[in-house]
Amino acid sequence: IKIFEKQDLFEAIQESAQVVYVTHNYQKLVPSKLNLIRTTAQFVKQNPNVQRFIAVTPVELDNYFESDPQNEAIKSENDARSTYPNLTLIKSDVTVGNYSQFVHFVAGSLANNKMLQLNSSQESAYPINACDLADAVVTAIGQNETRGKSYLAQGPQEQKLADIIQTVEQLIGVKYKGGSSFLGLSPSQNNILSELTYPANTRNFSRFLTTYQTPKSDGFEKITSIKANVRGLDSLKSNKSITKERYLSQQEQDYLETAF
């Protein structure tokens, strides 16, 4: 089902017994994640036939054009939990692997010599394989004890964003050399010219690289209580499908959604 209007979302939820919300690409639909996740929770609350409601909120897909991205994301998630107390929230750290939106953004930018700001945040990340994140969601759907709980999905290894980018460089055989921009405009700039020049996802990921903060763990259980074994950056290093040829002239795609 393609969701283009608010009524489409309402009708889809009215016909559903299980609802999984993922925050990818919301920037193209609404100016704030808060509006979409809250509306989804409200519609779920109105349907007594919904058995499970799970929200998956990868940190790389938060709105980094908010004035305080991390706290705005927390606010939106708390609002959804208040609206629907049985919500199962899974907040993930940076994803890696074949279905990682972050990895595909970096690989596509490198392969096509696009502007990529590498003065990345120096905060530590605990990257998690996107397939393991998806497996945890499937497991949570079948476990009643996950109702009303919040989980932080992180991998076992501490890394910097620069370490992940370097791994992608090695996989596709391309070293970042500066990239090209249009009229000197950076996709991370918050102005109308940048907005007209670059796609929403490109702008958001560029901001993410420079403003990422390690997710706060207060109030969250570890994802390993749902899925015992999760993989980190090491699972990306042996990935043979991340190649330069795959990403040449690629169009923007929603890689993460195919994992769910």
N, C-alpha and C positions, 0 to 999 in steps of 0.2 A: 504494500500500500504506500503510495506517495503522499506525503503530507505537505500541502501547500498553504492551506488556510486553517484557521482556528477550528472551524466546523469539521474539517477533515480529521483533525486530531481527536475531537470529541467523538465522532462517529466510530473511529478506529478503536478507541478505548471502550466504547459501549459494546462492541462486539468481541471484546477480549476477556479472557480469564486470567491471563498473565501478562504483565506489562513490564518491559525492560526499557528504561530511558538511558540514552547515552548522549553526552553533551556535544558530540561532533557537529561541526558546521552550523551551530546555532547563530553564529555571527551573520550569516546570510539571511536569516529570517527575522531576528529581533535584535534590538540594540543591547539587550542585557539578558544574561543567562537566567537571572532571577525571574523574569517574566515567564519564560518557557517552562522551567522546572516547576514553578509554582502552579502554573496553569495545568500542567500534566497531573500534578498531585491533586488538584481540585477536581479534575475530571475523573480520576481514579476513585476518589472519595464518593462521587455521585453514582458509581456503578457497583452495586452490592455483589455482583457476580465475579468481580476481580478477586482472585485468590492470592496472587503474589504481585507485589510492586517492588521492583529493584531499580535503583538509580546508579549508574556507573559514570563517574566523573573524573576522567583522566586529567591530571594536572596540566598537561601540555595543551589542553583544549579549553582551559578557562579563558575568560576575556581579559587580555592583557592591556586593553585600552581603558579599563576601569582605573579610577584614581588609586585604588588599593586592591590590586587583583586578588591576592590571597584571602583577605578578609571579606571581600565582596563574594567570593566563591563560597566561603564558609557561611556567610549570611544566607545565600540562596539555598544551600543544602539544609541549613537549620530551618528555614522557612518551609521547605517541602516536608521535613520531618514533623513539624508542628501541624501542618495541614493533614498529613496522613501518618499517624504514629507507628503504623506497622511497616513503614517503608524500610527496606534493607538498602543501606547506602554503602557503596564500594568506591572509595576514593583511591585512585591509583597514582603512583609516582610515574616518572617518565617511562614510556613503553619502548621496547626494542623488539626486533624480530620481523618476521615476514609481513605482519599485519600492523606494524607500528606506523602511525601517521607521522610521528617525529622522524623516524629513520627515513621514510620515503620523501619527506620534505627536504631533508639534508641531502640525500642521494640525488634527488632531482635537481636541486640547486647546484650541486657540484658538477654533475654530468653536463649541465647546460650553461655552465659559467654564469649563473645568475647571482645577483647580489645576496650575500649571506654574511651577516654580521657575526664574526667569530670572537668578538670580545665578550664571550659568553659568561654568564653568571658563575661565580666561583663557589657557590653553595653546593654542598654534597647532595647527590641524588642516589637513589637505590633502584636502578632501572629493573623493570620486570618484563618478561616476555609476554607479548600481547596474547599469545595462545593460552598461556597459563592464566592470564586474567579472564579470558573468555571461559575457560574450564571452571574457574571459581564461580563465575556467574551461573553457569548451568547447574553446578552443585548446589549453590545457594537456593535456587528455585525449588529444589526437591527437599530442602531441610526447613521444617517449620520453626526450628529453634533460631533461625537467622532473622526472623521477623522482628522489626523494631531495633535492629542492631546496626552498628556502623563498623566498617572494616577498612583498614589502610593496606592497600596492595603495594608491597615493595619487594624487590628482589634481595638476594643475600649479599650482594657486593656493593660497597660504597664507591661511587665514581663521581667525576666532574663531568659536566656537559661536554667539555672539550675532549674528554677521553672517548665519549660516544662518537663525537664527530670524527675524531682521528680513526676510530675503528671503521667507520663508513668510508673514509678516504682510502683506507687500505683495501677494503673490499672491492671498490669500484676502480681502484688504480688512478685516482685523480687527487692531486694535492691542491687545496684552495689557493688561488693566485690573486684574488681580489674581486673577481666578478665584475659584472657590468651593471650600471644603473642608468635610468632615464633622466637626462638633464640634471644629474647629480642628486636626484631624489632618493632617499633611503626609504624602504618599505616600513621601517619602524617609526618614521616621523608621523606625528599626529597632526596632519593638516589636510586640507581638501585636495591638494594636488597629489599627495601620496595616495589618498583614498581613491582618486579617479584613475591612478596609474597602475596600482597593484591590487590583485584579488584579496579578498578579506582574509583567507587562510594564510597567505604569504605575509601580510602585515602582522597578523596575530602571532605567527611563529617567530617572526623577527623580533618582536617585543619580548616574547617568551625567552629567547636566548639571552637577553640582557637583564631580565628582571626576575628570572626563576627563583623561587624560594623553596627550600625543603618543606614538604607538607607537614603540618602540625599533627602530632599523634594523640593529643589530648582527646579523650572520649572515644577513641577507636580501638578495636581489637585488631590483632594481626591477621592478615589474610591466610596465614598458615593454619589457622583454626578451621578453615574451610577446605583449603587445598594444602596438603602437607609439604609438597615439594614444588618450589617455584624456581625458575631460572632467571639469570640476570644477563649481564653484558657478554659473558662467555658464550651464551647461546647464539649471539649475533656474530661472533668472530668466525664461526664455522659455517655461516650461512652462504651457500654458493649461488643463491638466486638473486642476491643483491649485486648486480653488475651494471657497468656504465651503459651498455647497450639497452638494457631494460628501461632506462630512464631518459634516454635521449629524446628531446622534444616531447616529453610526457605532458599530458593534460592533468589538471588538478583532479584527484580522485579521493574518495572517502575510503581509504584502506582499512581504517579501524572498524568501520561498520561491517565489513565482510567477515570479521572474526566472530561476530555475535549472531 
